[in-house]
Amino acid sequence: MAHQYGEVDYWDDRYTNEREPFEWYMGYGGIRHFLTGKYLMSSVDIASDKSQSTNKDMKGPFQSTEDCRVLIAGCGNSQVGESMLCDGFGKITNVDFSKIVVEQMRGRYSDEWYDELYTRLRRERKLGEVEANSSNIGKKPHVRSPTTKEKVEIPTIEKSKMRFECLDLTKKLTSFQDASFDLIFCKGALDAVLCSANTTDRVQCMMNECHRILDDKHGVMIIISYGEPENRLNCFDCNLWEIKTYTVPKPYVPGEKTGSDYYVYILFKKHGRN
Ligand SMILES: C[S@@+](CC[C@H](N)C(=O)[O-])C[C@H]1O[C@@H](n2cnc3c(N)ncnc32)[C@H](O)[C@@H]1O
């Protein structure tokens, strides 16, 4: 990444000129599986009872996907937030230090946008229910349709809306209290911060603040980066985090060089887990 990626003026200019959604590294499809219990459980979570009940579902160590408090760090104009919303994450806060992109994102996700989304999701869910019920037609009587009670228990789609805040992740995040998020998702923003002057202090402040605002018992931070472990693991304090590293092949883009990988660092807040 170029040196200017750590500077707010660079991003303000870029977003002024490039308003269309842009996805750095990879889209939601390439990372969605990391939001499942298989990846979101620390070794302590797995050793505890939590693995029994939630290991395979979307929510991992969290109470529910709907209540999982998500912070998307350095959101830019990525569509990851709206994809997570469609996947049932109901409490999403997006942060970026570019006031230009924050304003654009607030404008894009208007009340009308949410109305359309939830109307579509309701229609799709209804269709899904009809298909599930119609698959019983013609079957032997012992294959029963869902009872009314079961239908009522299908979760309703609430009208959750995402928040957008203009904040510098490398400064004290005074608007967020301790332990106010369950999951922090950071695609490309740490890499951008590493392109600035005074990198060590800024990264340390960012990582300390992320640690502070994560829930003590089950807080997780997912970092998607182009940086290899030998250049990234030194950003994370092993006393504060349990770290798991995964490699994701660079998606094929016609005309672009292939070969290099992306890295997914999953950091589990240590304090309070044991
Ligand atoms: C490489 S882009 C990634 C954007 C988006 N997450 C994606 O995956 O497409 C980095 C983003 O981080 C933001 N950013 C860089 N440094 C930041 C900082 N110190 N605080 C908050 N946001 C920052 C930039 O404005 C930019 O939107």
The ligand as an SDF file (V2000), in Angstrom:
LIG
                    3D

 27 29  0  0  0  0  0  0  0  0999 V2000
   -8.1580   -0.0800    2.3220 C   0  0  0  0  0  0  0  0  0  0  0  0
   -9.6200    0.7950    2.7000 S   0  0  0  0  0  0  0  0  0  0  0  0
  -10.7250   -0.5210    3.1640 C   0  0  0  0  0  0  0  0  0  0  0  0
  -12.1820   -0.1190    3.0580 C   0  0  0  0  0  0  0  0  0  0  0  0
  -13.1610   -1.2550    3.3560 C   0  0  0  0  0  0  0  0  0  0  0  0
  -13.0010   -1.7590    4.6970 N   0  0  0  0  0  0  0  0  0  0  0  0
  -13.0400   -2.3900    2.3660 C   0  0  0  0  0  0  0  0  0  0  0  0
  -12.7140   -3.4950    2.7630 O   0  0  0  0  0  0  0  0  0  0  0  0
  -13.3190   -2.1790    1.1840 O   0  0  0  0  0  0  0  0  0  0  0  0
   -9.2030    1.4930    4.2700 C   0  0  0  0  0  0  0  0  0  0  0  0
  -10.2760    2.3290    4.8980 C   0  0  0  0  0  0  0  0  0  0  0  0
   -9.8680    2.6460    6.2180 O   0  0  0  0  0  0  0  0  0  0  0  0
  -10.1060    4.0060    6.4680 C   0  0  0  0  0  0  0  0  0  0  0  0
   -9.0840    4.4380    7.4600 N   0  0  0  0  0  0  0  0  0  0  0  0
   -7.7510    4.5150    7.2750 C   0  0  0  0  0  0  0  0  0  0  0  0
   -7.1560    4.9350    8.3960 N   0  0  0  0  0  0  0  0  0  0  0  0
   -8.1520    5.1390    9.3100 C   0  0  0  0  0  0  0  0  0  0  0  0
   -8.1750    5.5910   10.6520 C   0  0  0  0  0  0  0  0  0  0  0  0
   -7.0540    5.9470   11.2910 N   0  0  0  0  0  0  0  0  0  0  0  0
   -9.3750    5.6590   11.2780 N   0  0  0  0  0  0  0  0  0  0  0  0
  -10.5110    5.3180   10.6410 C   0  0  0  0  0  0  0  0  0  0  0  0
  -10.5620    4.9010    9.3620 N   0  0  0  0  0  0  0  0  0  0  0  0
   -9.3790    4.8090    8.7040 C   0  0  0  0  0  0  0  0  0  0  0  0
   -9.9870    4.6930    5.1260 C   0  0  0  0  0  0  0  0  0  0  0  0
  -10.7130    5.9140    5.0740 O   0  0  0  0  0  0  0  0  0  0  0  0
  -10.5730    3.6340    4.2030 C   0  0  0  0  0  0  0  0  0  0  0  0
  -11.9390    3.8080    4.0430 O   0  0  0  0  0  0  0  0  0  0  0  0
  1  2  1  0
  2  3  1  0
  2 10  1  0
  3  4  1  0
  4  5  1  0
  5  6  1  0
  5  7  1  0
  7  8  2  0
  7  9  1  0
 10 11  1  0
 11 12  1  0
 11 26  1  0
 12 13  1  0
 13 14  1  0
 13 24  1  0
 14 15  1  0
 14 23  1  0
 15 16  2  0
 16 17  1  0
 17 18  1  0
 17 23  2  0
 18 19  1  0
 18 20  2  0
 20 21  1  0
 21 22  2  0
 22 23  1  0
 24 25  1  0
 24 26  1  0
 26 27  1  0
M  CHG  2   2   1   9  -1
M  END
$$$$
